[in-house]
Amino acid sequence: MKLRDIAYLIGADVGREESGGETEISGVAKIEEATEGDITFIANPRYIRYLDSSHASAVIVNKNLRLSEEETSRFRPVLVRVDDPYLSFLKVLLVFNPPKDPLPPGIHPTAAIHPSAVIGENVRIGAHAVVAEGCHVGDGSIICHGVVLAEGAEVGRSSLLYHNVTVREGCRIGSRVIIQSGAVIGSDGFGFAPRGDGTYDKIPQLGIVVLEDDVEIGANCTVDRATMGETRIKRGTKLDNLIQVGHNVVIGEHTVIAAQTGISGSTKIGKNTMIGGQVGFTGHLSIADNTRIGAQSGVHRSIEKAGGTYFGYPALPQREAFRIQGALTQLPELLITIRQLKQRIEELEGTIADLRKSLESSSDRTS
């Protein structure tokens, strides 16, 4: 594929020389691994150092990247300048690696589909999948091998449920939703009432889960059904793998959450929020829109001001948290200093005591 065709696809300028557009591109690779015929990209400025040694034929870079004449003469790749190198590279990646069909057309003969289930047009259903009574599957959706749709579950149009996904009774999945393997949508919320004798009564979990359009759920995530009402993940939100979403949680539009985060019951997370890996939320919190929370933070109170960045355990505004982290690294030296000061104070107190005794003895002799 000619570089000029790739440039046209991503709306790019091909720099350095007029003949750059004739460069033949046969694959994509990371900049540190690219070879002759590959196209790669630089989205993070720290990777610019690889330009000198890269064997790639072309590099997608930001339009604002400026190199000196010496730097330009030292490296050989053709620069392809765009507004967003990362998104542009994703388009090129799909050209050279088109997505494979996760499932052949049709319904596998081993699939168990209840007569009352409504199956739309061009739906694909894999081996040993179960579509229970009262389910609805929208046009063009793909239900892979081993998926279970329990009674009354709904799946919208053009959604993709990978192998061994479980959607429990009554839960609703929107259109263009992707659920990765092993995820469970609508498991019972964690609700138990303590008895006087130290045992527990299970609280019935009567609600459902709603995943709105264009949501993606990672592998082995669990999204608990509401005790009453709904647990809701709103439009465009993306969850990484191994995330626990508690009962009656609401996650706003276009929020992204990294792996191993746990969200306790009845917490409300705003739209366009970014949450790092292994973040923990206590229950009944409210998190404002456009909040950023760093990895391994512990959020124990609501965040009411939109647009803030938080980090730490417990989570604090980033600047304050970094100051505390910086102080913690100095603790070993500070402990040594404190011990030395304590010893010095004890020595001075001893000296003062000796002087006091000497002065008292001298005073007695004078009198």
C-alpha positions in Angstrom: 0.0 0.0 0.0 1.4 3.4 -1.0 2.0 5.9 1.7 0.0 8.5 -0.2 -3.1 6.3 0.1 -2.6 6.0 3.9 -2.1 9.8 4.1 -5.4 10.2 2.2 -7.2 7.8 4.6 -6.1 9.7 7.7 -6.1 13.3 6.2 -2.4 13.7 6.6 0.5 15.7 5.1 3.5 13.7 3.9 6.6 15.7 4.7 10.3 15.8 3.9 10.1 15.1 0.1 7.7 15.0 -2.7 8.5 11.3 -3.4 7.5 10.3 0.2 4.0 9.5 -1.0 5.4 6.7 -3.2 6.9 4.8 -0.2 5.6 1.3 -0.1 4.0 0.3 3.3 3.5 -3.4 4.1 2.8 -3.4 7.9 2.6 -1.6 11.2 4.8 -1.8 14.3 5.9 -0.1 17.5 8.6 2.5 16.7 11.4 0.6 18.6 10.6 -2.6 16.6 9.6 -1.3 13.2 11.6 -2.4 10.1 11.7 -1.5 6.4 8.2 -1.3 5.0 6.5 -0.6 8.4 4.6 2.5 9.4 4.6 3.5 13.1 3.7 6.5 15.2 4.8 8.9 18.0 2.0 10.2 20.3 4.2 10.6 23.5 7.1 13.0 23.2 9.4 10.7 25.1 9.5 8.4 22.1 11.0 11.0 19.8 14.4 9.7 20.8 13.7 6.6 18.7 13.6 8.6 15.5 17.4 8.5 15.2 17.5 4.7 15.3 14.2 3.7 13.8 14.2 1.5 10.7 10.5 2.3 9.9 9.7 3.6 6.4 7.2 6.2 7.8 6.2 7.7 11.2 2.9 9.3 12.0 3.6 12.4 14.1 1.8 15.5 15.4 1.6 18.4 13.0 3.3 20.6 15.6 6.4 18.4 15.9 9.5 20.5 15.0 12.9 19.0 14.3 16.2 20.8 13.6 17.9 20.4 10.2 20.5 18.2 11.9 17.8 16.0 13.4 15.9 15.8 10.1 19.1 14.8 8.2 19.9 12.0 10.7 16.9 9.9 10.4 15.3 8.3 7.3 11.6 7.7 7.9 9.1 9.9 6.1 7.0 12.0 8.5 3.3 11.8 8.2 1.8 14.8 10.1 -1.7 14.7 11.6 -3.7 16.4 14.4 -3.9 13.2 16.5 -1.1 10.6 15.8 -2.7 7.9 18.1 -6.2 7.9 16.5 -4.7 8.1 13.1 -2.5 5.1 13.8 -5.5 3.1 15.0 -7.1 3.7 11.6 -4.0 2.4 9.8 -3.8 -0.5 12.2 -7.3 -1.6 11.2 -6.4 -1.4 7.5 -3.6 -3.9 7.9 -5.3 -6.0 10.6 -9.0 -6.0 9.8 -11.1 -7.4 12.7 -12.0 -11.1 12.3 -15.6 -12.4 12.5 -16.0 -13.7 16.1 -18.7 -16.1 14.9 -19.9 -17.6 11.6 -23.3 -16.4 10.4 -26.3 -18.3 11.6 -27.4 -20.1 14.8 -25.5 -23.1 16.0 -27.6 -26.2 16.3 -26.6 -26.8 19.9 -27.9 -23.3 21.0 -30.9 -23.5 23.4 -33.4 -20.9 22.4 -36.8 -20.7 24.2 -39.7 -20.5 21.8 -40.9 -17.2 23.3 -37.5 -15.5 22.7 -37.5 -12.8 20.0 -34.5 -13.0 17.7 -33.8 -10.2 15.2 -32.5 -10.4 11.7 -28.9 -11.4 11.0 -28.3 -12.5 14.6 -25.5 -15.0 15.2 -25.7 -17.4 18.1 -22.8 -19.7 19.0 -22.6 -23.3 20.3 -24.2 -24.1 23.7 -25.5 -20.6 24.1 -28.7 -20.2 26.1 -31.4 -17.7 25.2 -34.1 -18.1 27.9 -37.8 -17.4 28.0 -38.9 -13.8 27.2 -35.4 -12.7 25.9 -35.0 -10.2 23.0 -31.9 -10.0 20.8 -31.7 -7.1 18.4 -30.8 -7.1 14.7 -27.2 -7.9 13.9 -26.1 -8.9 17.4 -23.6 -11.7 18.0 -24.0 -14.1 20.9 -20.9 -16.2 21.1 -20.3 -19.7 22.4 -21.5 -20.5 25.9 -23.3 -17.1 26.5 -26.3 -17.3 28.8 -29.2 -14.8 28.5 -31.4 -15.5 31.5 -35.2 -14.9 31.5 -36.3 -11.6 30.2 -32.9 -10.3 29.3 -32.6 -7.9 26.4 -29.8 -7.2 23.9 -30.0 -4.3 21.5 -28.8 -4.0 17.9 -25.3 -4.8 16.7 -24.0 -5.8 20.1 -21.3 -8.4 20.7 -21.2 -10.7 23.7 -18.1 -12.8 23.7 -17.8 -16.4 25.0 -19.2 -17.3 28.4 -20.8 -14.0 29.2 -23.8 -14.2 31.5 -26.6 -11.7 31.4 -29.0 -12.4 34.3 -32.7 -12.2 34.3 -34.4 -8.9 33.3 -31.2 -7.0 32.5 -31.0 -4.7 29.5 -28.1 -4.4 27.1 -28.1 -1.5 24.6 -27.0 -1.3 21.0 -23.4 -1.6 19.9 -22.4 -2.8 23.3 -19.3 -5.1 23.6 -19.0 -7.5 26.6 -15.8 -9.4 26.8 -15.5 -13.1 27.9 -16.5 -14.1 31.4 -18.3 -11.0 32.4 -21.4 -11.3 34.5 -24.1 -8.7 34.2 -26.8 -8.7 36.9 -25.2 -10.9 39.6 -26.8 -10.4 43.0 -25.8 -7.3 44.9 -23.9 -7.8 48.2 -26.8 -7.4 50.6 -27.0 -9.2 54.0 -28.9 -8.2 57.1 -27.1 -9.2 60.4 -29.1 -11.2 63.0 -28.6 -10.9 66.7 -26.9 -14.3 66.9 -24.2 -13.2 64.4 -25.6 -14.9 61.3 -27.0 -13.1 58.3 -30.2 -13.0 56.3 -29.8 -12.4 52.5 -31.6 -9.3 51.3 -33.5 -10.0 48.0 -31.9 -8.3 45.0 -34.9 -7.3 43.0 -33.5 -4.7 40.6 -31.8 -5.0 37.2 -28.7 -3.7 35.3 -28.9 -1.4 32.4 -26.0 -0.9 30.0 -26.7 1.9 27.6 -25.6 2.2 24.0 -21.9 2.0 23.0 -20.7 0.7 26.4 -17.8 -1.8 26.6 -17.4 -4.2 29.5 -14.0 -5.9 30.0 -13.3 -9.6 30.7 -14.4 -11.0 34.0 -16.1 -7.8 35.2 -19.1 -8.2 37.5 -21.9 -5.6 37.5 -24.3 -6.3 40.3 -28.1 -5.9 39.9 -29.8 -3.2 42.1 -31.4 -4.1 45.3 -34.4 -2.2 43.9 -34.4 -0.1 40.7 -31.4 -0.1 38.5 -27.6 -0.3 38.4 -26.9 1.8 35.3 -23.8 2.3 33.1 -24.5 5.2 30.8 -23.7 5.7 27.1 -20.2 5.3 25.8 -18.6 4.2 29.1 -15.7 1.8 28.9 -14.7 -0.7 31.6 -11.4 -2.5 31.6 -11.0 -6.1 32.9 -11.7 -7.4 36.4 -13.8 -4.5 37.6 -16.5 -4.8 40.3 -19.5 -2.5 40.1 -21.8 -2.7 43.1 -25.6 -2.6 43.4 -27.4 0.6 42.5 -24.2 2.2 41.2 -24.6 4.8 38.4 -21.7 5.6 36.0 -22.0 8.6 33.8 -21.5 8.9 30.0 -18.1 8.4 28.4 -16.3 7.5 31.6 -13.3 5.2 31.4 -12.2 2.9 34.3 -9.0 0.8 34.4 -8.6 -2.8 35.7 -9.3 -4.0 39.2 -11.3 -1.0 40.3 -14.0 -1.7 42.9 -17.1 0.6 43.2 -19.2 0.0 46.3 -23.0 0.2 46.3 -25.1 3.3 45.5 -22.0 5.3 44.4 -22.7 7.8 41.6 -19.9 8.6 39.2 -20.1 11.6 36.8 -19.6 11.7 33.1 -16.3 12.0 31.3 -14.5 10.8 34.4 -11.1 8.9 34.2 -10.3 6.3 36.9 -7.0 4.5 37.1 -6.4 0.9 38.0 -7.1 -0.6 41.4 -9.1 2.4 42.7 -11.5 1.7 45.5 -14.7 3.6 46.2 -16.6 3.3 49.5 -20.4 3.3 49.1 -23.0 6.1 48.7 -20.5 8.6 47.2 -21.0 11.2 44.5 -18.2 11.9 42.1 -18.4 15.1 40.0 -18.1 15.2 36.2 -14.7 15.3 34.5 -12.8 14.0 37.6 -9.5 12.2 37.2 -8.5 9.7 39.9 -5.0 8.1 39.9 -4.2 4.4 40.2 -4.5 2.7 43.6 -6.3 5.6 45.1 -8.9 5.1 47.9 -11.9 7.4 47.6 -13.7 7.6 50.9 -15.7 10.8 50.5 -17.7 12.5 47.8 -16.0 14.8 45.2 -18.2 17.7 44.5 -16.1 20.0 42.4 -15.9 19.0 38.7 -12.7 18.8 36.8 -10.3 17.9 39.6 -7.5 15.4 39.7 -7.1 13.2 42.8 -4.6 10.7 44.0 -3.5 8.7 47.1 -5.0 6.7 49.9 -7.1 8.4 51.0 -7.6 10.3 47.8 -6.6 13.9 48.0 -6.2 16.7 45.4 -3.2 15.8 43.3 -0.9 18.6 44.4 -1.5 17.9 48.1 -1.1 14.2 47.6 2.2 14.6 45.8 3.5 16.8 48.6 2.6 14.1 51.1 4.2 11.4 49.0 7.3 13.6 48.7 7.5 14.0 52.5 7.1 10.3 53.0 10.2 9.5 51.0 12.2 11.7 53.5 10.9 9.9 56.6 13.9 7.6 57.1 16.3 10.6 57.1 13.9 12.6 59.3 13.8 9.7 61.8 17.6 9.6 62.1 17.6 13.4 62.6 14.9 13.2 65.3 16.9 10.5 67.1 20.0 12.6 66.9 18.1 15.7 68.2 16.5 13.6 71.0 20.0 12.4 72.1 21.4 15.9 71.9 18.5 17.3 74.0 19.0 14.6 76.6 22.7 15.5 76.7 21.9 19.2 77.1 19.3 18.5 79.8 22.0 16.5 81.7 24.5 19.3 81.3 21.9 21.8 82.6 21.1 19.6 85.5 24.8 19.3 86.4 25.2 23.1 86.2 22.1 23.6 88.4 23.5 21.3 91.1 26.9 23.0 90.9 25.3 26.4 91.3 23.2 25.2 94.3 26.3 23.7 95.9 28.3 26.9 95.4 25.4 29.0 96.8 25.3 26.8 100.0 29.0 27.2 100.6 28.8 31.0 100.2 25.9 31.3 102.7 
